Amino acid sequence: MTAISLDDKYAATSGRVFVSGTQALVRLPIEQARRDARAGHNTAGFISGYRGSPLGGYDNALWAAEKHLKANRIHFEPGINEDLAATSVWGTQQVPLLGGARYQGVFGMWYGKGPGVD
């Protein structure tokens, strides 16, 4: 019998994992980081959004998965509002333009509600 852990939803690299929709959104950037590493790319991830968005539990799930995010060089920084969160993610896309960057690139995720970004 195979040992099963609640951390498998983020840590398992093969087999089936059982996750909620929010947990799947947490696992998505972890999978991207793993995919980049397998391809030989030195990347990092950045996630930001507004806590009042329809994905209200996403920030809590990201905080709960902090050790898995850090292990895959993914940083979560909640935004004060949708605009600042989007601006933060956009800023990470400028990494290749800077000299002395630690990573080849940064993949980003933003979440929020449309009316907040008018």
C-alpha positions as CSV (number, residue, x, y, z in Angstrom):
1,M,0.0,0.0,0.0
2,T,1.3,3.4,-1.0
3,A,1.6,6.1,1.7
4,I,-0.6,9.1,1.1
5,S,-0.2,12.5,2.5
6,L,-2.3,15.7,2.4
7,D,0.8,17.4,0.9
8,D,0.5,15.1,-2.2
9,K,-1.9,17.6,-3.7
10,Y,1.2,19.8,-4.3
11,A,4.2,17.5,-3.8
12,A,3.3,14.4,-5.9
13,T,5.0,14.3,-9.2
14,S,3.3,11.2,-10.6
15,G,0.0,9.3,-10.2
16,R,-3.3,10.8,-9.3
17,V,-3.9,13.7,-7.0
18,F,-7.2,14.8,-5.7
19,V,-7.6,18.6,-5.4
20,S,-10.4,21.2,-5.3
21,G,-10.6,23.8,-7.9
22,T,-8.7,26.3,-5.8
23,Q,-6.0,23.8,-5.0
24,A,-5.7,23.1,-8.7
25,L,-5.0,26.8,-9.2
26,V,-2.3,26.6,-6.5
27,R,-0.8,23.5,-8.1
28,L,-0.7,25.1,-11.6
29,P,2.3,27.4,-11.1
30,I,4.1,24.6,-9.2
31,E,3.7,22.4,-12.3
32,Q,4.9,25.2,-14.5
33,A,8.0,25.5,-12.4
34,R,8.7,21.8,-12.6
35,R,8.1,21.8,-16.4
36,D,10.5,24.7,-16.8
37,A,13.2,22.9,-14.6
38,R,12.8,19.7,-16.7
39,A,13.4,21.8,-19.8
40,G,16.6,23.3,-18.3
41,H,15.1,26.8,-17.8
42,N,16.0,28.8,-14.7
43,T,12.7,30.5,-14.0
44,A,10.7,31.8,-11.0
45,G,7.0,32.5,-10.5
46,F,5.0,35.4,-9.1
47,I,1.4,35.5,-8.1
48,S,-0.7,38.5,-7.1
49,G,-4.3,39.5,-7.0
50,Y,-7.0,41.1,-5.0
51,R,-8.3,39.4,-1.9
52,G,-11.8,40.6,-2.6
53,S,-12.0,38.8,-5.9
54,P,-14.4,36.0,-6.6
55,L,-11.5,33.6,-5.8
56,G,-11.7,34.6,-2.2
57,G,-10.1,31.5,-0.8
58,Y,-7.2,31.4,-3.3
59,D,-5.0,33.7,-1.2
60,N,-5.5,31.4,1.9
61,A,-4.7,28.3,-0.2
62,L,-1.5,30.0,-1.5
63,W,-0.5,30.9,2.1
64,A,-1.2,27.3,3.2
65,A,1.0,26.0,0.4
66,E,3.9,28.5,1.1
67,K,6.5,25.8,1.6
68,H,5.7,24.2,-1.7
69,L,5.7,27.5,-3.5
70,K,9.0,28.5,-2.0
71,A,10.6,25.2,-2.9
72,N,9.7,26.0,-6.5
73,R,10.8,29.7,-6.5
74,I,7.2,31.0,-6.5
75,H,6.4,34.2,-4.6
76,F,2.8,35.2,-3.7
77,E,2.2,38.9,-2.9
78,P,-1.5,39.9,-2.5
79,G,-2.4,43.3,-4.0
80,I,-4.1,46.2,-2.3
81,N,-6.4,46.3,-5.3
82,E,-6.6,44.7,-8.8
83,D,-4.6,47.4,-10.5
84,L,-1.6,47.2,-8.2
85,A,-1.7,43.4,-8.3
86,A,-1.7,43.5,-12.1
87,T,1.1,46.1,-12.1
88,S,3.2,43.9,-9.8
89,V,2.8,40.9,-12.1
90,W,3.5,43.0,-15.2
91,G,6.7,44.3,-13.5
92,T,8.0,40.8,-13.1
93,Q,7.9,40.4,-16.9
94,Q,10.6,43.0,-17.2
95,V,13.2,40.7,-15.6
96,P,14.9,39.7,-18.9
97,L,15.4,43.4,-19.6
98,L,17.5,44.0,-16.5
99,G,21.1,43.2,-16.2
100,G,22.1,40.8,-13.4
101,A,18.8,39.1,-13.2
102,R,18.8,35.9,-11.1
103,Y,16.3,34.1,-13.4
104,Q,15.9,33.7,-17.2
105,G,12.3,34.7,-16.8
106,V,9.4,34.9,-14.4
107,F,6.0,33.4,-15.1
108,G,3.1,35.3,-13.5
109,M,-0.5,34.8,-12.4
110,W,-2.9,37.5,-11.6
111,Y,-6.4,37.1,-10.2
112,G,-9.2,39.6,-9.6
113,K,-12.5,40.8,-10.7
114,G,-13.1,42.6,-14.0
115,P,-15.0,45.6,-12.6
116,G,-12.0,46.3,-10.3
117,V,-9.8,46.9,-13.4
118,D,-11.9,49.4,-15.3
